[in-house]
Amino acid sequence: MEDVLERIQGEYLEMPGLRLTVAQAQRLWGLDRQVCEALLAALVDSRFLCRTRDGAFIRPEGAVPTRFVARQPLTPRLKVASVA
Protein backbone atom coordinates (compact mmCIF):
# COMPACT_ATOMS: atom_id res chain seq x y z
CA MET A 1 0.00 0.00 0.00
CA GLU A 2 2.87 2.38 0.73
CA ASP A 3 3.96 2.28 -2.92
CA VAL A 4 0.44 3.22 -4.05
CA LEU A 5 0.37 6.10 -1.55
CA GLU A 6 3.67 7.35 -2.94
CA ARG A 7 2.31 7.14 -6.47
CA ILE A 8 -0.82 9.10 -5.53
CA GLN A 9 1.27 11.75 -3.79
CA GLY A 10 3.60 11.94 -6.76
CA GLU A 11 0.70 12.57 -9.14
CA TYR A 12 -0.64 15.39 -6.96
CA LEU A 13 2.82 16.94 -6.53
CA GLU A 14 3.62 16.73 -10.25
CA MET A 15 0.26 18.14 -11.36
CA PRO A 16 -0.70 21.17 -9.28
CA GLY A 17 -4.44 21.70 -9.49
CA LEU A 18 -5.20 17.99 -9.86
CA ARG A 19 -8.79 17.40 -8.76
CA LEU A 20 -10.16 13.85 -8.67
CA THR A 21 -13.31 12.16 -7.46
CA VAL A 22 -13.10 8.67 -5.98
CA ALA A 23 -14.33 7.19 -9.28
CA GLN A 24 -11.70 9.10 -11.28
CA ALA A 25 -8.95 8.11 -8.83
CA GLN A 26 -10.03 4.46 -9.07
CA ARG A 27 -9.68 4.51 -12.85
CA LEU A 28 -6.40 6.45 -12.83
CA TRP A 29 -4.66 4.14 -10.35
CA GLY A 30 -6.53 0.89 -11.07
CA LEU A 31 -7.85 0.48 -7.52
CA ASP A 32 -11.07 -0.97 -6.18
CA ARG A 33 -13.39 1.53 -4.51
CA GLN A 34 -12.78 0.42 -0.91
CA VAL A 35 -8.98 0.59 -1.17
CA CYS A 36 -9.11 3.88 -3.06
CA GLU A 37 -11.37 5.47 -0.43
CA ALA A 38 -9.11 4.23 2.40
CA LEU A 39 -5.97 5.63 0.75
CA LEU A 40 -7.56 8.99 -0.02
CA ALA A 41 -8.96 9.18 3.53
CA ALA A 42 -5.47 8.54 4.94
CA LEU A 43 -4.09 11.38 2.82
CA VAL A 44 -6.89 13.67 4.01
CA ASP A 45 -6.22 12.67 7.63
CA SER A 46 -2.54 13.54 7.16
CA ARG A 47 -3.57 16.86 5.54
CA PHE A 48 -1.77 16.01 2.31
CA LEU A 49 -5.16 16.26 0.56
CA CYS A 50 -8.46 17.86 1.37
CA ARG A 51 -11.94 17.04 0.12
CA THR A 52 -14.15 19.62 -1.56
CA ARG A 53 -17.87 20.04 -0.99
CA ASP A 54 -18.57 18.16 -4.20
CA GLY A 55 -16.42 15.21 -3.10
CA ALA A 56 -13.26 15.86 -5.13
CA PHE A 57 -9.80 15.40 -3.62
CA ILE A 58 -7.34 18.28 -4.05
CA ARG A 59 -4.14 19.59 -2.49
CA PRO A 60 -4.87 22.31 0.06
CA GLU A 61 -4.12 25.83 -1.17
CA GLY A 62 -0.71 27.00 -0.08
CA ALA A 63 0.32 23.46 0.80
CA VAL A 64 4.01 22.78 1.14
CA PRO A 65 5.01 19.73 -0.92
CA THR A 66 5.35 16.96 1.65
CA ARG A 67 5.01 13.22 1.60
CA PHE A 68 2.68 11.12 3.72
CA VAL A 69 4.36 8.89 6.27
CA ALA A 70 2.19 6.10 7.63
CA ARG A 71 2.40 5.64 11.37
CA GLN A 72 0.63 2.29 11.19
CA PRO A 73 0.20 -0.20 8.36
CA LEU A 74 -2.68 0.92 6.18
CA THR A 75 -5.50 -1.52 5.81
CA PRO A 76 -8.92 -0.70 4.41
CA ARG A 77 -11.57 -0.30 7.07
CA LEU A 78 -14.05 -3.10 6.51
CA LYS A 79 -17.57 -3.15 7.83
CA VAL A 80 -18.73 -6.66 8.49
CA ALA A 81 -22.45 -7.28 8.65
CA SER A 82 -23.55 -9.83 11.18
CA VAL A 83 -25.94 -12.49 10.03
CA ALA A 84 -28.49 -13.51 12.62
C-alpha positions as CSV (number, residue, x, y, z in Angstrom):
1,M,0.0,0.0,0.0
2,E,2.9,2.4,0.7
3,D,4.0,2.3,-2.9
4,V,0.4,3.2,-4.0
5,L,0.4,6.1,-1.5
6,E,3.7,7.3,-2.9
7,R,2.3,7.1,-6.5
8,I,-0.8,9.1,-5.5
9,Q,1.3,11.7,-3.8
10,G,3.6,11.9,-6.8
11,E,0.7,12.6,-9.1
12,Y,-0.6,15.4,-7.0
13,L,2.8,16.9,-6.5
14,E,3.6,16.7,-10.3
15,M,0.3,18.1,-11.4
16,P,-0.7,21.2,-9.3
17,G,-4.4,21.7,-9.5
18,L,-5.2,18.0,-9.9
19,R,-8.8,17.4,-8.8
20,L,-10.2,13.9,-8.7
21,T,-13.3,12.2,-7.5
22,V,-13.1,8.7,-6.0
23,A,-14.3,7.2,-9.3
24,Q,-11.7,9.1,-11.3
25,A,-8.9,8.1,-8.8
26,Q,-10.0,4.5,-9.1
27,R,-9.7,4.5,-12.8
28,L,-6.4,6.4,-12.8
29,W,-4.7,4.1,-10.4
30,G,-6.5,0.9,-11.1
31,L,-7.9,0.5,-7.5
32,D,-11.1,-1.0,-6.2
33,R,-13.4,1.5,-4.5
34,Q,-12.8,0.4,-0.9
35,V,-9.0,0.6,-1.2
36,C,-9.1,3.9,-3.1
37,E,-11.4,5.5,-0.4
38,A,-9.1,4.2,2.4
39,L,-6.0,5.6,0.8
40,L,-7.6,9.0,0.0
41,A,-9.0,9.2,3.5
42,A,-5.5,8.5,4.9
43,L,-4.1,11.4,2.8
44,V,-6.9,13.7,4.0
45,D,-6.2,12.7,7.6
46,S,-2.5,13.5,7.2
47,R,-3.6,16.9,5.5
48,F,-1.8,16.0,2.3
49,L,-5.2,16.3,0.6
50,C,-8.5,17.9,1.4
51,R,-11.9,17.0,0.1
52,T,-14.1,19.6,-1.6
53,R,-17.9,20.0,-1.0
54,D,-18.6,18.2,-4.2
55,G,-16.4,15.2,-3.1
56,A,-13.3,15.9,-5.1
57,F,-9.8,15.4,-3.6
58,I,-7.3,18.3,-4.0
59,R,-4.1,19.6,-2.5
60,P,-4.9,22.3,0.1
61,E,-4.1,25.8,-1.2
62,G,-0.7,27.0,-0.1
63,A,0.3,23.5,0.8
64,V,4.0,22.8,1.1
65,P,5.0,19.7,-0.9
66,T,5.4,17.0,1.6
67,R,5.0,13.2,1.6
68,F,2.7,11.1,3.7
69,V,4.4,8.9,6.3
70,A,2.2,6.1,7.6
71,R,2.4,5.6,11.4
72,Q,0.6,2.3,11.2
73,P,0.2,-0.2,8.4
74,L,-2.7,0.9,6.2
75,T,-5.5,-1.5,5.8
76,P,-8.9,-0.7,4.4
77,R,-11.6,-0.3,7.1
78,L,-14.0,-3.1,6.5
79,K,-17.6,-3.1,7.8
80,V,-18.7,-6.7,8.5
81,A,-22.5,-7.3,8.7
82,S,-23.6,-9.8,11.2
83,V,-25.9,-12.5,10.0
84,A,-28.5,-13.5,12.6
